[in-house]
Amino acid sequence: MNFKNLLLHLQNVLIFYVKYINPILHILFSYFIIMGNFVEATIKEIKNIYKDGSAPSDSTISRRIDLARSALGKKEHQIISLQEYCNYFSIRYSE
């Protein structure tokens, strides 16, 4: 195998990786990263953030969840994580 054939072979391997392997790895890693640290932003979870009892009402939290979801570009059926909610409203939160 000469140098030109080697380069062509490497190019084909790279194209195969970019087209097929990389998207699969991206999906798998995204799933494990998201699901490993994912806590859904529910009214109960958001109320638990406020330690001093100054939590907003349920309806206010619900409106804020909808606002954050639309601002983050998610559709109505998609959920947002508690971390995304806190980041959007600049609330300090650590799991």
N, C-alpha and C positions, 0 to 999 in steps of 0.2 A: 504494500500500500504506500503510494507516494504521498507527499505532503499535501497536494491539491485534493486528493481523495480523502485524506484525513480531515481536512478543513470542511469538505462537503458533508462528511459523516457527522462531524461535530455540529454543523449548522442544522442538519436534520434532527439530531438529538435535542438541540436547543428549541427548535420549533415544536417538536412533540411535547417537550416539557412545558413550554409556555401555553400551548393550546389545550393540553389535557391534564397534566399532572398538577400544575400550579393552581388552577381553579378548584380542583378537588381538595388540595391541601388547604387552600384559603378557607373553603367552606368548613372543613373539619376543625381547623384551629379556631375559627371564629365561633363555632358552636361550643367548643370546650371552654374557651375564654369567657364567652357570654354566659353560658349556663353554669359555669363554676362560680361566678360571682353575681348571679342575677337574683335580685329581689324585686318583685313587681311592686310598683308604686300604687299601693292601695290606700284607702282612707285610714285604715287601722295602722299600717306601717308608717304613714306620714305623721299620724298623731303621736306615735312612739318616739319620733325625733325630738319633739318638744318636751323637755324634761320638767320645765317649771310650770306646766299647766296652761301655758299661753297658746295652745294649739288653736288654729282657726276652726270654724264650724265645718261640719261635713259638706255642706253645699259649697262653701268657699274652696275647700280642698278639691272637690269634684270639678269645679270650674277651672281651678289651677291645673289640674291634671290634663283636662281637655286643652287648655291654652298651651301647656308645655308640649303636648303631643303634636298639636298642629304647628307650633313653632319649630319643632325638631323635624318636621316633614314626614311624620308618620300618619298613616291612614287611621280612620276611626276604630277599626277592629284591631289595630296593632297596639300592644301594651308598651309602656315605657318602664324603665327600671327606676328604682328608688334613687340610684346614683345620678341618673339623667335628670330626674326631677330636682334633686338638690343642686346639681350643677346649674340648671337653668335659673333657679331662683336664688342662687348664691347662698345656699344654706350649708353650713358646715356639718358634714356627716362622715362618719367612719364606721365601718361594719364591726 
